[in-house]
C-alpha cells in the first residue's frame, strides 16, 4: 500500500509540474485562483460590450465630414496618361527621337535603366478640348470628356514602386509590402457602415483576370477581419458559401446559428479574443445576406433608360458596366466603401497590350459606364455624399518600349487620376508636367497625399486613424510626411 501511495504521490507531483497557468485558472473553484480569475473576468466583462457589438455600426468621425461613401474605380495595370488625359504637342513633334539623358539619369524603370536611351513615342490618339476649363481628353474617352466639369483632374500623381503588385499594394494599402490594411478596411474601421445586411467594404471585379496581388489588395491586415473586403461574384452565389443546402430547413439553420453563437459567446468570455467576436458577427451578417445579396444583384427593377445610360446590353452579363450600376445600388444601401477592379491596363506593346488595338478596346469598356455612374449619382442627389476615384497603380513613360515601340513602360513620376463628388472641387485641373509628360513641374501629389485627402473628406484625420500592433502604430499614410491637398477641395 505504501508503494502504491508513493507511486500515486509521484504521479500527482509530476502532473502538477506540467500544469500551466491556464489549467490552474480554468480548474480553480475557490481560493486565490478563483479571486484572480474573478478579477480578470471583471475586466473582460467591462470590455465585453465592445467585443460583442457589431463592429460595423456607424462611428463618429474626427470632425464633420464632406462625404459618407467611396467608390474606387481601379484600372489595374497602369493606364497610360499620354493616350487619355495628357496632351503633349512637343512629345508628338519629337516622336522617334531619343529622350534627353537628363530626364532619365538615375531613374529606375520596370524593364530598362538609365543606360537605355529609348526613343520618345508620341500619342497614338487624337485629343480635343472639353468643358468650361478646356481640358484635353483623348478621343478614346468621349463620354468622360462630356462630364469633365464634374471631375477634379490630377495630372501629377506620384508613387514609389514601379512593379505591378507592389505598386498596387502601395496605392491600396499605403505600403509596398503585403499584409497591411487596405483603404476600405481603414475607412470601415474608422467609420463603420450604415448598411446592416451587407458588408461595409465590397469588391467587384471585371476584365480577363483578377488584379496582380489578389485578395491582399482588400485585406484587413493588422485590423480585425471584420473590416476586410468581401468580393461579390457576378455568377452563381453573389458570395461564396452563402446559400443554405436544400436539405436544411430555415428552422434547422436558425437553431444551428443560435447554437454556434452560444458556443462562440462562451469562448469569447473565456478568452477575450476579438476574432471570435468577428466570427459571431460574420454568422449573423451572412444570415441577413442570404436575402439581401440576391436582391442587390437582381437589377430587373432598374429602368431601361438607366441600363442604356450605363451601356448595359444584358443585365445578367458580368461586365464593368454592370459593376458600376451595382456600385450605385450599394451606395444606396449604405455600404461604406466599394472598389471596382478592371483589368488589363498593361501597355507594353505585346499582341494583347499594344496602344493601337488593345487600348481602344479597354477604354470603350469603361468610358460610358464610368461617366454614367457620375451622372446617375448626381441626378439622385448622391454625388455630394460619395467620392468617386478613377485611376491605377502608376502611369506610363513618354518613351516607347525597346522591343517594337508599340507600348509604354511603367512610370511612377507623373500619372493622372480623377476624383468626383464628396466635396472635391469640380472642373479643376491640378498640376502640370513637363513638355514630355515625364515629371511634374508644379504641384506633385504623392499617393500618401491622396490617402490623407480622401480620409479628410470622410472626416478622418490620417494621423489619428491608427492601430497599435506588436508595439508599432500602423496607419494608412505610414510614417512619411503626408498632406491634405486642400486645393482639390471645394
N, C-alpha and C positions, 0 to 999 in steps of 0.2 A: 504494500500500500504506500509505503514511504517512497519507494522507487517510482511508482505511478505519479504520486503527488509531485515529486521532484521534476519529472518529465513535463507534467502539466504546467508547473510554475515556469519552467524554462520556455515552454511554448508560448505562454502568455507574455512573458518578458520579451520574447522575440517579436511577437505580434505588436506589442506596444511600441517597440523601436521602429517598426515600419509604418506606424500610424502617421498620417500627415495632419497638418493643421486643419485642412478641410474636413478630414474624417472626424477629428476631435469636435469641431463646432457643429457638424451635422448630426452627431450622435449624443452630444451632451443634452440632458434634460433639466439638470439642476446645477446649482453652484455657480462658480465664476465663469465657466464656459457659457452657461445659459445667459448670464448677465451680459457678457461680452457680445454674444450673438444678438441679444435684445437691443444693445446699443447700436450695433451695425445695422440691424433691420430697421431701427427707428430712423437712422439717417436715410436708408433707402426708401422708407415709407414716405419721407418728406419729398424725395425725388421721384417717387412713383408716378404722380400725375404727368410730369414732364416726359417720362419714359413711355407711358402707355397712351398718351394723347395722339391724335392724328398729326404726324409730322408735316403734313401739307396744309394744315389750317392756316388761313391768312395771318401774316405777321406785320407789325408796324414797320414802316421804313425809317431810315435815319432822319429824313427830312421830307417835306412834301414832294411827291413825285409828279413828273410830267407824263409818264406813261405807265401802263399796267402790264402789257404783254409784249412779247418779242417773237418775230418770225424771221429766222435767218435763212436766206436762200443761198446755200453754199455751193458754188460752182467748183466741184472737186477736180483738181488737175492744174489750176492756174490759168485763168483766162488771159488772153493777150489784150492789153490795153491799147495797143497800137493798131488793132483792127476793130476796136469798139468805141473808145471814148477819147483817144489821144490823136488829134490831127496834127501831123508834123510835116509841113511842106519841105523843110530843109532836109529831113530824112529821106523823103521821096526824091528830092533833087539829087542827093548824093548816094542813092541806092547803088550798090555794087562796088563802092569804094571802101577801102579799109577804114575801120574806125580809128580815130586818133589814139595813139598809145596812152595818152594822158587820161583817157576815160577809163581804161581797164587796168591800169598799173596797180598791182597789189590786190586786185579783186579776185574773188573766187566764184566759180560757176559750177553747175552740176556736171557738165561734160566737156569743159575746157578750162584753161587757166589763162593768165595774162600773157603768156607767150604765144597764144593763138591770135593772130591778127585777122580775125574773120571779118568779112565784108558787111557793111550796112545793108539792111533789107528794108526797102520802102513798103508802105502799107499795101496790102493786096486788095483793099476795098476802098470804095469812094466814101466821102463824108459829106454831110450837109448840116446846116445850122438849124436849130430848133429853139422854140420858146422865147420868152422875153429877154433872156440873157444871151441869146445867140450861141448856145452850147453846141459844140460839134459832136455829132453822133454818126456812127457808121451806118451805111445802107443795110447792114445786116440786122439792125435793131430799130426798125421804123416805128414799132409800137412804143418802145421805150422812149424814142425821140419825142413822141406826141405827149408824153407825161413828164417831160424833163422839168417843167416848172413845179412839179410836186416833189422833186428829188433834191437831195444835197449830195453833190458830186465831189468826191475827194480824190484828187489825182496824184497825191504824193504819199500814199501809204508805204510804210517800210516794215520789213520783218528781218529776222536774224538768220533764218535757216533756209537752205536752198534745195533740199531734197524733200520729196512729196510728203512722206509720212511724218517726219519730224516737224515740217512746216505746218502741216495740218494740226498736229498736236499743239503747236505754238499758238496758232490762230484760235483754236477751240478751247485750250486749257491754260494758256499763258506760259507753258513750258514745253521744251522740245523733248522731254522725257515722258514716256507713257506712265500712267498711274496717277496723274493729277486730276482734280475735279474739273469738269467741263464748265463752260459758261452757263448752260442750262441748269447744271447742278448747283452752282453758286447762287444763281438767281432764285431758284426754288428754295434753297437753304435759307436765303435771306428774307424771302417774302412769302413762302408757301404758295398756295394756289387757290383760286376762287372756284375751282371745279371739284366736287366731292365724289364724282363717279367715273373720273378718268385720271390718269397720272398727270402730274403738273408739268412734266417735261416729256414731250413726244417727238419721235424721229420718223421721217418719211424719206424713202429713197426711190430714185429713178435713174435710168440710164443702163448701159450694158453690164455694169458690175458695181459692187459696193466700193466706197472710198478706201484708199490705202490707209491703214490704221484701224479700220473696222470699228468694233464696239468700244475700243478705248477712247474714241473721239467723243462719246457721250457717256463716259464712265463717271462715277461719283468719286473715285479716288479715295482720299482720306476722309471724306464725308460719309455719313450713313448711307447705305444703299437705297434708302427710300428716295434719294434725290438723283439717282441715275436716270438717264434717258431710256424710254421704252419704245422700241421700234414698232410701228404699225405696218402690217403686211397688206399688200393690195389684193392678194388672192388667198382663199381659204379663211381660216380664223384670223380676224384682224390682229390678234395677239396669240402667240403660241400657247397651247395647253389651256385655253380659256373655256372651251366648250365642255359641258358635262357629258360623260358617256351615256348613251341611250339607255343602258341598263340601270342607271341611277335616277331615282325619282327626286323631285325638288325637296321633299321632306327628308329623304335619306341624306341628301347633300347638306341640308341645313344642320341636321344632327351631327354630321361629320365635322363641319366647320366649327360648330359650337364646342364640340369635344376637343378639337385641336386647339382652339383658342383657350380653353380652360387649362389644358396642359401647358401651353406656352406661357400663360399668365403666371402659373405656379413657378415655372422655371425662371421667368423674368424677376419675380420677387426674390428667388433664391440667389440669383447671380447678378442682377442689375445690368445685364448685357443688352445694350441698345439694339443690337442686331436682332434680338428676339422681338423687341417692340416693332422693329421694321417688318419682321415676318408676320406678326399679328395683323398689322395694318395692310400688308400685302394681300393676305387672305380675304380680308373684308373688302378691300378695293376690287379684287378680282371677282368677288361675288356680285358687286354692283356693275362691273364692266360687262358681265355676261349679257346684260340688256343694253347698256349704253353704247358699247363699242359697235355692235352691228348696226344700231340706229345711226351712228355717226357715219359709217361707211356707205349707208344707203342714201344716195343722192337723188332718189326719184322725186323728192319734194322740191327740188330746185327747178326753176322755170327754164324753158327753152332759151329765153333771152340770156339768162345767166350762163348756161352751158356754152352758148355761142360766144359770149364775151370772153370766156377763158379759152375758146377754141377746142372744146371737148366734143369729139365726134361720138364716141361710145362711152357713156358714163361708167361702165363697168371695166373699161380697159385701164390697166396700170400705166400711168404717164405722169410727167411733170405737171401738166396742166391740171389733172385731177388732184394731184397732191396740193397744188396751190389753192384749189377750191376747198379741199379738206382743211387746209390751214386756216382759212377764214371761218369754217364751221367750228373748228377747235377754239379759236379766239372767242367766238360767240358763246361757247360753253364755259369760258373762264379759264382755259388751260393757259398756264403762265408763259411757257417757252416752247416754241415749235421750231424744229430745224429740218429743212429740206436739203438733202444731198443729191446733186445731179452730176453724173459723170458721162463722158470723159472729156475734160477740157485740156488734155495734154496736147501740145502743138509742136512736136519735134520734127515733123515732116515725113514720117513714115506713111505707108499706104492708108492707114486709118487715122492719121494725125496731121495731115497736111492742112495748110491755111486756105488752099484754093477750093477743096471739096468738102473736107470734114467740118471745118469751122462754120461755113454757112448752114450746114445741116443742124449742128447743135445749137446755133443761135436761133434758128427757126423753132426748135423745140421749146425754148424758154422765153422768147421775146413777148409773144402775145399774152401768155399766162402771167408773167411777172407784172406786166402793165395792168392786166385785168385785176389782179389782186389789189393793187393800189386803188384803182377806180372803184372796185366793189367795196373795199373797206371805207373809202371816203363817202360814198353815197349812202352807206348805212350808219354814218356817224361814228365809225370805229377807228378811223385812221389816227385821230388825235390822241387816242389812248394806246396805240400799237406802234411799236418801232419795227420797220421792215428793213432788213440789211441784205445787200446783194454783193457778193464777192467771193474770191477764192483764197488759197493759201499764199500766193505770190503772183507776180506778173511775168512778162516775157521780155527778152532782150531786143534791142533795136538791131542787133546783128542776126544774120541768118545762121542756121545750123551748118556745121562744117560739111556734112555729107552732100546734101543736094540743094541747100539754100531754099527749101520749101517749108521750113518750120523755124521756130524760135526756141531758144534755151530758157531755162528758169532764170528769173530775175527778182532780186529781193529789195533793190534800192528805190524803186518807184513803181507803183501799180495803182489801179483805180478801183474804188468801191463806191457804192451809193447807199444812201440812207433815206428813209421817208417816214413821216409821221412822228408821233411820240415826242413832239417839241423840237425836232430838228428844223432848221431854217430852210424852207422850200425855195427852189430856184437859185440855190447857191452853188458856185463853182469854187472850190477851195484848193489852193496850192498850185504851183506851176513848176514844170520840169524844163530841162534844157532843150536845145533845138532837136536833139535826137530822142527825147523821152527817156534818157538814161538815168538821170538823177534829179532830185528836187533842187530848184534854185530859190524857192521860198516855201515856208510853211510845211515842213515834213511832219507826217503823222505816223507815229510808231504804233504797232499792234497794241502795246500796253496803253497808249493814249486812247485807242479805240475802246478797249475794255473799260478804262476809267470813265470815259464819256457815256458809254452805254449804261453802266451801273448808276452814274449820276442821274441820268434821266429817269431811272426807276426808283430814285430816292435813296440810293445806297452809296455810302462813302467807301471807295475802294480800299482805303487804308484801315477802315474799321471792320470791313467784312472779312473776317479771318477765322481760322480754327487752329488750335494747338494740337500738334501730333508729334509724338516722340521728341518732345522738347522744343519743337520749332513752330513758329506761327506761319501757316500757309495762307496765301491769298491769291486771287486771280491775277493781279498785276505784279506779283513777285516782290523782290526787294529793290529792283532798279527803279529809277525815277519814272513816274507816270503822271500825266496831266490831263485834266478835263479840257477838251478843246472847245472853249466857250464860243468861238467864232462860228461854230457849226450850229449853234442853238438859237432858237427864236427868242 
